[in-house]
């Protein structure tokens, strides 16, 4: 749900510095952003994923509610039209500045439009871009009051910052998933053990392949074999696609991986089974002899599976 909130109601560039709310009067009139704040509060209170996709200035305003304390720069403008206007102001000259007069004045600029006042004009556009988002942020603050979070955020601003603003280590990757796996191996040197080690090697290659495909096409979010992400794989295994919020939770977060060797090989295929409650995955070793088989079966299980039952 938080992922959809981010995709539909927030906008930002690819600089991973966070996003601003979408300027939308219809969403404002419908109290959508108040609902967003309630969703954020409920997710945090129940140990769910953090809404860590906000711009720093948005978080600071949610903490204080004071618009006079807002500190923003041109890089904080995520609206496409206004960011383009800033670029045009920066790149234009005295002969063409008159073409931008209407757009600049619409943003609230009242001074002389000339290249000598370039910085003042850009500051006006930046201020216009951020101030008009204050009503959306006010609604989010009201939603956060569901658990009295604004008071906590104001008192413990530095501690709450990573919960709302992107950090260095907030996305699930192949390394994190592999570090958290706990395979239950058979006796070392046995034929079963050799099969189990091979399956774990297949899993490592599979996760690395998925991660590489994410980097090549990060915008592909569809649940298809071509659009899988490491986060979706972890969600299939554990019920959650985010890293645990608290250090104590992260320390105890492991995924048990077991192996089923007595599968009936007379049927064509057998899929892995998952118990998200206990974070346990059971692999059918008889049907995962090659990497091609492993990739095909696991992809189908993740993308097409509807229950935790063996198909």
Residue pairs with C-beta under 8 A, 6 or more apart in sequence:
1 39
1 43
2 39
2 40
2 43
2 48
2 49
2 51
5 36
5 39
5 51
6 19
6 51
6 53
7 221
8 22
9 21
9 22
9 24
9 27
9 32
9 33
9 36
10 19
10 20
10 21
10 22
10 53
10 54
11 19
11 20
11 21
11 22
11 78
11 79
11 80
12 18
12 19
12 20
12 53
12 55
12 78
13 78
15 75
16 166
17 55
17 56
17 75
17 166
18 53
18 54
18 55
18 56
18 58
18 59
18 165
18 166
19 53
19 54
19 55
19 78
20 54
20 55
20 58
20 76
20 78
20 79
20 130
20 133
21 33
21 58
21 133
21 136
21 137
21 140
22 136
23 79
23 132
23 133
23 136
24 32
24 136
27 33
27 136
28 135
28 136
28 139
31 139
32 139
33 136
33 137
33 139
33 140
33 143
34 139
34 140
34 142
34 143
35 143
36 139
36 140
36 143
37 139
37 140
37 141
37 142
37 143
37 144
37 145
37 146
38 143
38 144
38 146
39 143
40 51
40 140
40 143
40 144
40 149
41 143
41 144
41 145
41 146
41 147
41 149
42 48
42 146
42 147
43 49
43 50
43 51
44 50
44 51
44 147
44 149
44 163
44 245
45 147
47 244
47 245
47 246
47 249
48 240
48 242
49 240
49 241
49 242
49 245
50 162
50 163
50 164
50 170
50 242
50 245
51 163
51 164
52 162
52 163
52 164
52 165
52 166
52 167
52 170
53 166
54 62
54 164
54 165
55 76
55 78
55 165
56 161
56 165
57 70
57 71
57 72
57 76
57 130
58 133
58 137
58 164
59 153
59 160
59 161
59 164
59 165
60 69
60 70
60 71
60 157
61 67
61 69
61 70
61 134
61 137
62 137
62 140
62 141
62 144
62 150
62 153
62 164
63 150
63 153
63 154
63 157
63 160
64 154
65 138
65 141
65 150
67 131
67 134
70 130
70 131
72 126
72 127
72 130
73 126
74 83
74 86
74 122
74 126
76 126
76 129
76 130
77 83
77 86
77 125
77 126
77 129
77 130
79 129
82 107
82 125
82 128
82 129
85 100
85 103
85 104
85 107
85 125
86 122
86 125
86 126
88 100
89 97
89 100
89 104
89 118
89 121
89 122
89 125
90 118
90 122
92 99
92 100
92 115
93 115
94 114
94 115
97 113
97 114
97 115
98 113
100 113
101 113
104 113
104 121
104 124
104 125
105 113
107 124
107 125
107 127
107 128
107 129
108 124
108 127
108 128
109 120
109 121
109 124
109 125
111 117
111 120
111 121
113 121
141 150
144 150
144 153
152 160
153 160
162 170
163 245
169 243
170 243
171 231
172 230
172 231
172 234
172 241
172 242
172 243
173 211
173 230
174 204
174 207
174 208
174 210
174 211
174 230
176 243
177 207
177 230
177 233
177 234
177 255
178 203
178 204
178 207
180 253
180 254
180 255
181 200
181 203
181 254
181 255
181 257
182 254
182 255
182 256
182 257
183 196
183 200
183 257
183 258
183 259
184 256
184 257
184 258
184 259
185 193
185 196
185 197
186 192
186 193
186 196
186 259
186 261
187 193
192 259
192 261
192 285
195 259
195 261
195 285
196 259
196 285
199 259
199 283
199 285
199 288
199 294
200 257
202 288
202 291
202 294
202 295
203 257
203 294
203 298
205 291
206 291
206 294
206 295
206 298
207 230
207 233
209 295
210 228
210 229
210 230
210 233
211 230
213 226
213 228
214 220
214 229
214 230
220 226
220 227
221 227
221 229
223 232
223 303
224 303
225 299
225 303
228 299
228 302
228 303
231 241
231 242
232 241
232 302
233 302
234 240
234 241
234 255
235 241
236 274
236 301
236 302
236 305
237 255
237 274
237 276
237 279
237 281
238 255
238 276
238 279
239 276
239 277
239 279
243 250
243 253
244 250
244 253
253 279
254 279
255 279
255 280
255 281
256 278
256 279
256 280
256 281
257 280
257 281
257 282
257 283
258 280
258 281
258 282
258 283
259 282
259 283
259 285
260 270
260 273
260 282
260 283
260 284
260 285
261 285
261 286
263 270
263 284
263 285
263 286
263 287
264 270
265 286
265 287
269 287
269 297
269 311
270 284
270 286
270 287
270 297
270 310
270 311
271 284
271 297
271 300
271 301
271 305
271 310
271 311
272 281
272 282
272 283
272 284
272 297
272 298
272 301
273 281
273 282
273 308
273 309
273 310
274 280
274 281
274 282
274 308
275 308
276 308
287 293
287 297
288 294
288 297
301 311
305 311
